[in-house]
Structures are given as C-alpha cells and as structure tokens.
Amino acid sequence: MKKYKILLIALLPILFVTFSCDEDKDLLAELEAQNPLPEPVTGDAGSLSLTKYVAIGNSTTAGFMDGALYSDGQQQSIPALLAQQFQIEGVGGGVFQQPDINSANGFSGVDGEGNPLGRLVLSLSQQRPVPTPGELPSAFSGDKAALNNFSVPGMRIVDVNDPGLVSNGLYARFASNPGTSTVLGDALAASPTFFTYWLGNNDILGYAAGGGADESLITSQADFQNALATSLGGLVQSGAQGVVMTLPPLVLLPYFRAVPYNAIALDTDQASQLNSAFTSFNLALVGLNQLSQSGLVPGLVVTADDVAQRTVQYTAGPNPILMQDDALTDYSRPGGEFDIMLGAGFITPAQRAALDPFGQSRPATADDLPTLIAASSLGSQVGGNPQALLGISVPAPDNLILSASEVQTVVGTRATYNATIAGVVAQLNQASGGAITLVDVQPAFVDLFGLSPALASFLIDPSSGANPFLASMGQAAAAAADGQLGIEVQGVNLRPDFAPNGVFSTDGIHPNPRGNAIIANIIIDALNASKDANIPSINVLALRSVITTN
C-alpha cells in the first residue's frame, strides 16, 4: 500500500498537464472509487456501561510477561487492550490508567553479584531465554485514586480482600493506604460501571510451578469459594456489570512442556559407565523383591512392578531424568526396606549408606512434567563432585519436576476451582439479573495445544460428568479440540510456545502481547454475544510476539 501511494503522488503532475480539468476530475473520481478510504471504526456497547472499567487480577492481567513487570508489557496487558477497544467511537469507554512501573526491563531477580536482572529475551544463538539488566521497582508516583487496573502479580484469590497483601511490594507501591487498604476496596472506591475479574490461577500455580513440593501453597476449596463470593458479591452490589473468567489448564503451559521428561542425552560410553555405577542399586531392588516373595519378613511388599518402576538403565541417546518422587514408599526411611535388607545380611553398612539418596527415586516417564527452571540445573554437579550429576546419577529434587501424581492434584484442584467459579457466578446472576458474563477460556487453550477431544474433555472435566458445570465445560473443550497444534489467526498459525511465532512470553507462563490480544478477543466475543454489543476485535497480528536477541 505504501508503494502504491508513492506511485500515485508521482503521477499527479503528469495528470494535471495532460488532461483537461473535467478529465482530471473524472480520473480522480475513478481512482477514489477504486481505492476508497476506510470507514472510521465504530462500535456499540449494547446493554453495557463501560465509562468506568476496572480490572482485578494477578500477573497475567497486570501485564507481567517475560519474567518481569515492565512498561511495555503493562501497556499491552489484557485490560489495557480491552480498554482501547472500549474507547472506540460508539462503545463509550473512558480513560484507563495503570500503575506504571516506569521501567524498560523491570525486575526479575539478581545475578550472582547482586545486580538486578530484568525481563527475559529470547536468544536466537543460545536457543533459550536470557535476562536483561533490570531495575528495582519504585513506588507509583501517579494518582492512585485515578487507577483502573488493580491487578497484582502473585495475588491469590484469598488475597483480594486482605490488607496483608501489602507484603507484596507490587501492591504496596500503589495501594491507597498500605497496610489498611485492600485490592477489592481500592477497586470499589473507583466506582466501576464494568469490571473484569480473573483470579484463582495462583491458588494452585505456586504449588505446580514449585514441582508440587509444597502443598501449603494450595488454597482450600472452602477458602477459595468464600473469597470469590465475597469479592464478586461486592462488585455486583456496587451496580457494576462484569466479566469473570475460568482458569486455563495450567499443566499445558510451556513452563511444564519446554523440558522433556527424557532430557538426558548420553553417548554409549556414558551410558555404560552409569549402568555400572547403578548395578548395586538395581540388584538391591531385585533382592527386595525376592525377600518379599520369600515371606521371611512379614509386611514387606516389593512387587516386580515396583522394581521395574525404580530400576535405572541408561542407553545411548535421550534418557529419562532420574527424579525424586515423594509418592513412592521411602525405602531409605528408618526401619524401611533398605534397613531390612541390611538386617537380613543382604547388604553391608557401606552399601546401605550408598543407597540412601535413592529411597524415593525413579526414572521419569511421559506423565511427569519437568519445570522450565529444571533446564538450568539438570546435569550440574552436586557438591562439586563430577560423578554426582543432578538428574543423572543423583535424583532431581521434587521442586524441579511435577510428578504424575502431582499433575493429577493440579488438574483436579483447578477443575474444582472452575466448578466453584461457575457456581458462584450462577448464584449471583440469579440475584442480579445477569450482571456477570462468565467467559470460559479453556476451549481456546485446548485448541491451541492441539489436544484430542477425549483428552480435552478429561483434562477439563476429570469428574467425568459428575459435576454439571465441569461437564458443560468439558463438552465445550472437546468441541474446540481439533488435534492440530497451534491456533490460526488471520491465516497465520500461532504456536503454544515462546518461539517468535508463539503466543507465550519467555517465562513460559504468561502470554506475550499477541497472546493477550487473543484472550481479550475471547472476552469481546462473549460480551458481543451476551450483551447485544458490537465491540470491534483487536488485530492480533499487529502486536509483537517475543523480543529476540542474537
């Protein structure tokens, strides 16, 4: 289009010289008819009032991406993108203010010398995310009373009405009265006419991202429901209409998919050396099975399946990570299986001591999900010993891998939360005449990740239809699942990763701007369908994906 315009301008002097005035007018009219100027974009809010829009959420709606909260990410947050569409002529949206972090790179941690690190960028040469120089967060210097986005990275649903959230510096920096105020109170003080509410991910994500090592990070269903009902009830009672979103299937995120379970690559010599080193361990497992079958030790049960599950056998090529699994019986516990072998004279004290690190170890399977942070630890020396390699000769700790049983915990807990969200919204809508639009993001996620209909249905509804809310969600997810990896936008396939054509940022959890736009469009589509609105969609491909560096 740009080249065409330049050519047209170059031709204009010739046209004025060659043709008469009438001919010139006719030609210009013809050119204008062939190349009409685009009509101004307009919209309609339908039954919505969008004059005062507030957003309540966690890191995803705060604009956190690439492992940090930084200015460009905030400017392309889901609420900011929605607010831009709400401000289109005819839609009636008002000004939308966010607590700008005023930092180009933000803060993601510190390096070994204590220097602040910023957002991650994708290194094309190293094929991995690398940090940028960062800046420590500063207090918000703008007008706190004029804010619209009250999203806080790290906030759980049980934190939304808790003054103690001030311990989170990213809330303290813009809290109206730190130590006394709450996110819910600040949002209500803004007198919203419309809200978006997306909380609950962090009530299970902290457990999942930590490899399932700390069950205290899971919010109980009772606490979840109480916090949800309190906060949504307050918003609806204020007279505002709004959107509440379901929680996506977290175990599909690149954070849990970027590192394969069989990430240990070995050559023939390395595999042979490791197999020699594990001979005694494997023989000990066989001995336990034989002792169990003999009946000489009452209560000792070690089956052939137990032996097969724990046996370590390496081959040339990719191999499973050797991992710790706290769901296994701990053979190293005092009086446990290894001590029984010692007492029966099957092993020596020295051999018993050598077995100690492997009481709950096993090779990973495809049902286990290593976390993204495992990539920087696997294969590293433990205690400076070149023979003690993490995930190879020493089991990777629980916090680096979400085991199969822990995956089930995440899937089941998130499903329970979604059923709770749907139930609370239904109750409030019955009392308010439909103030809340429930937006289910799960179908888009199962489509993006290329799930089969059967897997999509099970992942979204592990109750297998026992819960009516989950049954409905599972059916919608199955209908959207096409088994094709990626999601097509304007003829372009966008992938479920943090590659240049992906929709996630380099931290593997949060969407990049294109991913945010896709989610915002899901919200817009739901509002257009339920509120007789005509809010224009966002041009997804006009936004960037990840930032790369050589």
C-alpha positions in Angstrom: 0.0 0.0 0.0 2.8 2.4 0.8 4.5 1.8 -2.6 1.2 2.4 -4.4 0.7 5.7 -2.7 4.1 7.0 -3.7 3.5 6.0 -7.3 0.2 7.8 -7.3 1.8 11.0 -6.0 4.5 10.8 -8.7 1.8 10.6 -11.4 -0.3 13.5 -10.3 1.8 16.3 -12.0 1.6 14.5 -15.3 -2.2 14.1 -15.0 -2.7 17.8 -14.4 -0.6 18.7 -17.5 -2.0 16.0 -19.9 -5.8 16.1 -19.2 -8.3 18.8 -19.1 -9.9 19.8 -15.8 -13.0 17.7 -16.4 -11.0 14.7 -17.4 -8.8 15.2 -14.3 -11.9 15.2 -12.1 -13.2 12.1 -13.7 -9.9 10.3 -13.3 -9.6 11.2 -9.7 -13.2 10.2 -9.0 -12.5 6.8 -10.7 -9.3 6.4 -8.6 -11.2 7.2 -5.4 -13.9 4.7 -6.3 -11.3 2.0 -6.8 -9.4 2.9 -3.7 -12.0 4.2 -1.1 -10.7 5.5 2.2 -11.5 3.1 5.1 -14.6 4.0 7.0 -13.9 5.1 10.6 -14.2 2.2 13.1 -17.2 2.4 15.3 -18.8 0.1 17.8 -21.7 -0.3 20.2 -21.7 -1.2 23.9 -25.1 -2.8 23.8 -26.5 -3.0 27.3 -23.1 -2.4 28.9 -21.9 0.8 30.5 -18.1 1.0 30.0 -17.4 4.5 31.2 -15.5 3.3 34.3 -13.8 0.0 33.7 -11.7 -1.6 36.5 -9.7 -4.8 36.3 -8.9 -7.2 39.2 -6.5 -10.0 38.6 -3.0 -11.3 39.1 0.2 -11.1 37.0 -1.5 -12.1 33.7 -3.8 -9.1 33.8 -1.2 -6.8 35.3 0.9 -7.1 32.1 3.6 -9.3 33.6 5.5 -11.1 31.0 9.0 -12.4 30.2 9.5 -13.0 33.9 9.1 -9.3 34.9 6.7 -6.4 35.2 7.9 -3.8 32.7 6.3 -0.8 31.0 5.8 -2.2 27.5 4.2 -5.3 29.0 1.9 -3.2 31.1 0.9 -1.2 28.0 -0.1 -4.4 26.3 -1.9 -6.0 29.2 -5.2 -7.7 28.6 -7.2 -4.9 30.4 -5.2 -2.2 28.5 -6.0 -3.8 25.2 -9.7 -4.2 26.1 -9.8 -0.5 27.2 -8.5 0.6 23.8 -11.4 -1.2 22.1 -13.9 0.2 24.7 -12.7 3.7 23.7 -13.6 3.3 20.1 -16.3 5.7 19.0 -19.8 4.4 20.0 -18.6 2.0 22.6 -18.3 4.6 25.3 -15.3 3.5 27.3 -13.4 6.0 29.4 -9.8 6.7 30.3 -7.9 3.6 31.6 -5.0 4.2 34.0 -2.5 1.6 35.2 0.1 1.8 38.0 3.0 2.2 35.5 6.2 0.5 36.8 8.3 3.1 34.8 10.9 0.5 33.9 12.0 -0.6 30.4 13.2 -4.0 31.6 11.6 -4.4 35.1 12.9 -6.7 37.7 13.1 -10.5 37.7 15.8 -11.2 40.3 19.5 -10.7 40.9 22.6 -12.2 39.5 25.5 -13.8 41.4 26.9 -10.4 42.3 23.6 -9.0 43.5 22.9 -6.9 40.4 19.3 -6.6 39.4 18.1 -8.6 36.4 15.3 -7.6 34.1 12.9 -9.2 31.7 13.9 -12.2 29.6 14.5 -12.0 25.9 14.9 -15.0 23.5 18.5 -15.5 22.5 18.4 -16.9 18.9 22.1 -18.0 19.2 21.7 -19.8 22.5 18.1 -21.0 21.8 17.0 -20.0 25.3 15.7 -17.0 27.3 18.4 -14.8 28.7 18.0 -11.9 31.2 18.5 -8.2 30.5 19.8 -5.6 33.1 17.0 -4.8 35.4 15.8 -2.0 37.8 14.4 -2.4 41.3 10.6 -1.5 41.4 9.8 2.0 42.6 6.7 3.4 44.2 3.9 4.5 41.9 4.1 8.3 41.6 0.8 8.9 39.8 -2.7 9.5 41.1 -3.8 6.3 43.0 -7.4 7.5 43.0 -7.5 7.5 39.2 -6.3 3.9 38.7 -8.3 1.3 36.8 -6.1 -1.7 36.8 -5.8 -3.3 40.2 -4.0 -6.5 39.1 -1.1 -7.6 41.3 1.5 -10.2 40.3 1.4 -13.1 42.7 -2.0 -12.3 44.1 -4.2 -15.3 45.0 -8.0 -15.1 45.2 -7.7 -15.2 49.0 -5.6 -12.1 48.9 -8.0 -9.8 47.2 -9.6 -8.5 50.4 -6.6 -8.9 52.7 -4.7 -5.9 53.9 -1.8 -8.2 54.4 -1.1 -8.2 50.7 0.9 -5.1 51.4 3.8 -7.6 51.9 3.7 -7.9 48.1 5.7 -4.9 47.0 4.0 -4.7 43.7 0.7 -4.0 45.5 2.3 -1.8 48.2 3.6 0.5 45.5 0.1 1.6 44.5 -2.1 0.6 47.5 -4.3 3.6 48.5 -3.4 3.1 52.2 -0.7 0.4 52.6 -1.4 -1.9 55.5 -5.1 -0.9 55.7 -6.4 -0.9 52.2 -7.2 -3.9 50.0 -7.3 -4.5 46.3 -11.1 -5.1 46.4 -11.6 -1.9 48.5 -9.5 0.2 46.2 -11.3 -1.2 43.1 -14.8 -0.5 44.6 -13.6 3.0 45.6 -13.1 3.7 41.9 -17.0 3.3 41.4 -16.8 0.9 38.5 -19.5 0.5 35.9 -17.8 -2.5 34.5 -15.1 -4.9 35.7 -13.1 -7.9 34.6 -12.1 -10.4 37.3 -9.5 -13.1 36.7 -8.2 -14.6 39.9 -7.5 -18.1 41.1 -4.6 -19.3 39.0 -2.1 -18.5 41.7 -4.1 -20.5 44.3 -2.7 -23.7 42.6 0.1 -22.3 40.3 2.6 -21.8 43.1 2.3 -25.4 44.0 2.6 -26.5 40.4 5.5 -24.2 39.4 7.4 -25.4 42.5 7.2 -29.0 41.3 4.4 -29.9 43.8 6.9 -29.8 46.7 4.8 -27.6 49.0 1.1 -28.5 49.4 0.6 -25.5 51.7 0.6 -23.3 48.6 -2.8 -24.8 47.6 -5.8 -22.8 48.6 -8.6 -24.9 50.1 -11.9 -25.1 48.2 -13.7 -23.5 51.1 -11.4 -20.5 51.3 -11.5 -20.2 47.6 -15.3 -20.1 47.5 -15.6 -17.7 50.4 -13.1 -15.2 48.9 -14.7 -15.4 45.5 -18.2 -15.0 46.7 -17.2 -12.0 48.9 -15.3 -10.2 46.2 -17.7 -10.8 43.3 -20.7 -10.1 45.6 -19.2 -6.7 46.5 -18.6 -5.8 42.8 -22.2 -6.8 41.8 -23.7 -5.0 44.7 -21.9 -1.8 43.6 -24.1 -1.9 40.5 -21.3 -2.8 38.1 -21.6 -5.4 35.4 -18.6 -7.5 34.6 -16.7 -10.5 33.2 -15.4 -13.4 35.3 -13.0 -15.9 33.6 -12.3 -19.5 34.2 -8.9 -20.9 34.9 -6.9 -22.4 32.0 -5.4 -25.9 32.0 -2.1 -24.9 33.7 -0.3 -28.2 33.1 -0.3 -27.4 29.3 1.8 -24.2 29.7 5.2 -24.1 28.1 6.7 -23.9 31.6 5.8 -27.5 32.1 6.4 -28.6 28.5 9.6 -27.0 27.3 11.9 -29.5 29.1 11.1 -33.1 28.0 11.0 -35.9 30.6 13.8 -37.7 28.7 16.1 -34.7 28.5 19.3 -36.6 29.4 21.3 -37.2 26.3 24.2 -39.7 26.6 26.6 -41.4 24.3 27.4 -45.2 24.5 30.4 -44.8 26.9 28.5 -42.5 29.3 25.5 -44.9 29.4 27.8 -47.9 30.1 29.6 -46.1 32.9 26.4 -45.1 34.5 24.9 -48.6 34.2 28.0 -50.0 36.0 27.5 -47.4 38.8 23.8 -48.4 39.3 24.4 -52.2 39.3 24.4 -52.4 43.1 21.2 -50.3 43.3 19.4 -52.4 40.7 20.5 -55.6 42.4 19.2 -54.3 45.7 15.8 -53.8 44.2 15.8 -57.3 42.9 16.9 -58.6 46.3 14.0 -56.7 48.0 11.5 -58.4 45.6 13.0 -61.8 46.4 12.9 -61.2 50.1 9.3 -60.0 49.8 8.3 -63.2 47.9 10.0 -65.4 50.4 7.7 -64.3 53.2 10.6 -64.2 55.7 9.8 -60.5 56.6 6.1 -60.1 57.4 4.6 -56.9 55.9 7.4 -56.4 53.4 5.8 -55.9 49.9 8.0 -55.1 47.0 6.5 -56.2 43.7 8.1 -56.8 40.3 6.3 -53.6 39.1 8.0 -51.7 42.0 11.3 -53.0 40.8 10.6 -52.1 37.2 9.5 -48.6 38.1 12.6 -47.8 40.1 15.3 -49.6 38.1 17.8 -47.3 36.4 19.0 -48.4 33.0 20.7 -45.9 30.6 21.1 -46.2 26.8 22.8 -44.1 24.1 20.5 -41.2 23.1 17.8 -39.4 25.1 17.2 -40.9 28.6 14.6 -40.2 31.3 15.6 -37.8 34.1 16.3 -39.6 37.4 13.9 -37.9 39.8 12.7 -37.9 43.4 9.0 -38.9 43.8 7.5 -38.4 47.2 4.5 -40.5 46.2 6.8 -43.6 46.4 7.4 -45.5 49.6 10.6 -44.3 51.0 12.9 -47.3 51.1 15.5 -45.2 53.0 13.4 -44.3 56.0 14.5 -45.6 59.4 13.4 -49.2 59.6 12.5 -49.2 55.9 13.2 -51.6 53.1 16.9 -50.8 52.8 17.4 -51.2 56.6 15.5 -54.6 56.4 18.0 -55.7 53.7 20.9 -54.7 56.0 19.4 -56.5 58.9 18.9 -59.7 56.8 22.5 -59.5 55.7 21.8 -58.9 52.1 23.9 -55.7 52.0 26.8 -54.2 54.0 26.6 -51.0 56.0 28.7 -49.3 53.3 26.2 -50.5 50.6 23.3 -49.4 52.8 24.8 -45.9 53.1 25.3 -45.7 49.3 21.6 -46.5 48.7 20.4 -43.7 51.0 19.8 -41.0 48.2 17.6 -43.4 46.2 14.9 -44.2 48.7 12.2 -42.4 46.5 13.9 -42.2 43.2 12.8 -43.5 39.8 13.3 -42.6 36.1 10.8 -40.1 34.9 8.0 -41.0 32.5 6.0 -39.1 29.9 3.4 -38.4 32.6 5.9 -36.4 34.6 6.4 -32.7 33.8 9.8 -31.1 34.4 9.6 -27.4 35.1 11.3 -24.8 33.0 13.8 -24.0 35.7 15.0 -27.6 35.6 16.8 -26.9 32.4 19.4 -24.8 34.2 20.0 -27.5 36.8 19.9 -30.8 35.1 23.4 -32.3 34.7 25.0 -29.9 37.1 27.5 -31.2 39.7 26.2 -31.7 43.2 28.6 -30.6 45.9 31.4 -30.1 43.4 31.6 -33.9 42.7 32.0 -34.6 39.0 30.4 -38.0 39.5 27.3 -36.6 41.2 25.2 -35.2 38.4 21.7 -33.9 39.1 19.0 -35.9 37.3 21.5 -38.4 36.1 23.5 -40.1 39.0 21.7 -38.1 41.7 17.9 -37.8 41.7 16.5 -34.4 40.7 14.6 -32.9 43.7 10.9 -32.7 44.0 10.7 -29.0 43.3 12.1 -29.4 39.7 9.6 -31.9 38.4 5.8 -32.1 38.7 5.3 -35.9 39.1 2.4 -37.8 37.6 0.5 -37.8 40.9 1.2 -34.1 41.4 -0.1 -33.4 37.9 -3.4 -35.1 39.0 -3.5 -32.9 42.0 -3.2 -29.8 39.8 -5.7 -30.9 37.3 -8.3 -31.9 40.0 -7.8 -28.8 42.1 -8.1 -26.4 39.1 -11.2 -28.2 38.0 -12.7 -27.8 41.5 -11.9 -24.1 41.4 -13.6 -23.8 38.0 -16.7 -25.5 39.2 -16.7 -23.1 42.2 -16.4 -20.1 39.9 -19.3 -21.2 37.7 -21.5 -22.0 40.7 -20.8 -18.6 42.4 -21.4 -16.7 39.2 -24.7 -18.6 38.6 -25.9 -17.7 42.1 -25.0 -14.0 41.7 -26.6 -13.8 38.3 -29.8 -15.2 39.6 -29.9 -12.5 42.2 -28.7 -9.6 40.0 -30.5 -10.4 36.7 -27.3 -11.5 34.9 -24.7 -8.9 35.9 -21.8 -11.2 35.2 -20.7 -12.8 31.9 -18.8 -16.0 32.6 -16.0 -16.4 30.0 -14.6 -19.8 29.6 -11.0 -19.6 28.2 -10.5 -23.4 28.3 -11.7 -24.2 24.7 -9.2 -21.8 23.2 -6.4 -23.4 25.2 -7.1 -27.0 24.3 -7.4 -25.8 20.6 -4.0 -24.0 20.9 -2.2 -27.0 22.4 -3.6 -29.5 19.8 -5.4 -31.8 22.2 -7.7 -34.5 21.0 -11.4 -34.2 22.0 -11.1 -37.1 24.5 -8.0 -35.7 26.2 -9.5 -32.2 26.3 -12.7 -33.5 27.9 -10.8 -35.4 30.6 -8.4 -32.5 31.4 -11.2 -30.0 31.8 -13.7 -32.4 33.4 -11.8 -35.0 35.5 -15.2 -35.7 37.2 -16.3 -37.4 34.0 -19.7 -35.6 34.1 -20.4 -35.9 37.8 -20.3 -32.1 38.2 -22.7 -30.3 35.8 -20.6 -27.2 35.5 -17.5 -29.2 34.6 -19.5 -31.5 32.3 -20.6 -28.4 30.3 -17.0 -27.1 30.2 -15.7 -30.4 29.2 -18.1 -30.7 26.3 -17.2 -27.2 25.1 -13.5 -28.0 25.3 -14.0 -31.3 23.4 -15.9 -29.5 20.6 -13.0 -27.0 20.2 -10.2 -29.6 20.2 -9.0 -30.3 16.7 -5.8 -32.2 17.4 -3.8 -29.6 15.5 -1.0 -27.8 17.3 -1.4 -24.0 17.3 -4.3 -21.6 16.7 -5.0 -19.9 13.4 -5.3 -16.1 13.4 -5.9 -14.3 10.1 -4.4 -17.3 8.2 -1.3 -17.4 10.4 -0.7 -20.4 12.7 0.4 -19.2 16.2 2.1 -21.7 18.4 1.7 -22.6 22.1 5.3 -21.7 23.0 7.7 -18.7 23.3 9.2 -19.0 19.9 8.9 -16.0 17.5 5.6 -17.2 16.2 4.3 -18.3 19.6 1.7 -16.7 21.9 3.6 -17.0 25.2 6.3 -14.9 26.7 9.8 -16.2 27.5 8.9 -17.1 31.1 6.7 -20.0 29.8 3.6 -19.0 31.8 2.4 -15.5 30.8 1.1 -14.7 27.3 3.0 -12.2 25.1 1.1 -9.3 23.6 -0.3 -11.5 20.8 -1.5 -14.0 23.4 -3.0 -11.2 25.5 -4.9 -10.0 22.4 -6.3 -13.4 21.7 -7.6 -13.6 25.3 -9.0 -10.1 25.1 -10.8 -11.0 21.9 -12.4 -14.0 23.6 -13.8 -11.6 26.2 -15.0 -9.2 23.5 -16.7 -12.1 21.6 -18.5 -13.1 24.8 -19.7 -9.6 25.5 -20.9 -9.1 22.0 -22.9 -12.3 22.2 -24.4 -11.8 25.7 -24.9 -8.1 25.9 -26.0 -7.2 22.4 -22.8 -5.3 21.9 -20.6 -4.6 18.9 -17.2 -4.1 20.2 -14.5 -4.4 17.5 -11.9 -7.1 17.8 -8.2 -6.5 18.3 -5.9 -7.0 15.3 -3.7 -9.8 16.9 -1.0 -9.8 14.3 -0.5 -6.1 14.6 1.1 -6.8 18.0 4.5 -8.2 18.7 5.3 -11.7 19.9 8.5 -12.3 21.9 11.5 -10.0 21.8 14.6 -11.7 20.4 18.3 -11.0 20.6 21.3 -12.5 18.8 
